[in-house]
Structure formats: C-alpha cells, structure tokens
Amino acid sequence: MNKAKIVMFIFAIAAILSMISIGYAIAAQTILGIILGIIALCVVMMMGFKMKRKFREQGLL
C-alpha cells in the first residue's frame, strides 16, 4: 500500500469511530454527545474528501 491509501484508511477508520460514537451517545441518551459526534463525522468526512482530491490531483490515487 502506498502512503495515500494508508492516509485514506485512517480517515475511514476515524469516520467509522465517529459513527459509533453517535450510536453510543444515543444509547447513553446524551444530546451533547450526539451533537459532538455528528460534528466530528462531518469534519472527518470533509477532511477526507479534501485529502482525496489533493491526492488525485497529485496522481497518487
């Protein structure tokens, strides 16, 4: 695996963990946790898509 794919794998794991945190916050019935989980998921996904575009422009993917 090249460096770009490892970075994208880390972003995918981070997105999965933030989705899990949303589910956990729902189970624990914490509104703040749900909101923070959704914000974290949005931030991770945006960073991942920006990084993917950057890698594609550089020809690494």
C-alpha positions as CSV (number, residue, x, y, z in Angstrom):
1,M,0.0,0.0,0.0
2,N,1.2,3.4,-0.8
3,K,1.2,6.4,1.6
4,A,-2.0,7.9,0.2
5,K,-4.0,4.7,0.7
6,I,-2.8,4.4,4.3
7,V,-3.9,8.0,5.0
8,M,-7.3,7.4,3.4
9,F,-7.7,4.2,5.5
10,I,-7.0,6.3,8.7
11,F,-9.8,8.7,7.6
12,A,-12.1,5.8,7.0
13,I,-11.4,4.4,10.5
14,A,-12.0,7.9,12.0
15,A,-15.3,8.2,10.2
16,I,-16.4,4.8,11.5
17,L,-15.4,5.6,15.0
18,S,-17.4,8.9,14.9
19,M,-20.4,7.0,13.6
20,I,-20.0,4.5,16.5
21,S,-19.8,7.4,18.9
22,I,-23.1,8.8,17.7
23,G,-24.7,5.4,18.3
24,Y,-23.2,5.2,21.8
25,A,-24.4,8.7,22.6
26,I,-27.9,7.8,21.5
27,A,-27.8,4.7,23.8
28,A,-26.5,6.9,26.7
29,Q,-29.2,9.5,25.9
30,T,-26.7,12.4,25.8
31,I,-27.8,15.2,23.5
32,L,-24.3,16.9,23.7
33,G,-22.6,13.6,22.7
34,I,-24.9,13.2,19.7
35,I,-24.2,16.7,18.5
36,L,-20.5,16.4,19.0
37,G,-20.5,13.0,17.2
38,I,-22.3,14.5,14.2
39,I,-19.9,17.4,14.1
40,A,-16.9,15.1,14.3
41,L,-18.3,12.9,11.5
42,C,-18.8,16.0,9.3
43,V,-15.3,17.3,10.0
44,V,-13.7,13.9,9.3
45,M,-15.6,13.4,6.1
46,M,-14.8,16.9,4.8
47,M,-11.1,16.5,5.6
48,G,-11.1,13.0,3.9
49,F,-12.7,14.3,0.7
50,K,-10.4,17.3,0.6
51,M,-7.4,15.0,1.1
52,K,-8.7,12.6,-1.6
53,R,-9.0,15.4,-4.1
54,K,-5.5,16.6,-3.2
55,F,-4.1,13.1,-3.7
56,R,-5.9,12.7,-7.0
57,E,-4.5,16.0,-8.3
58,Q,-1.0,14.8,-7.4
59,G,-1.6,11.5,-9.1
60,L,-1.2,9.4,-6.0
61,L,-4.5,7.6,-6.2
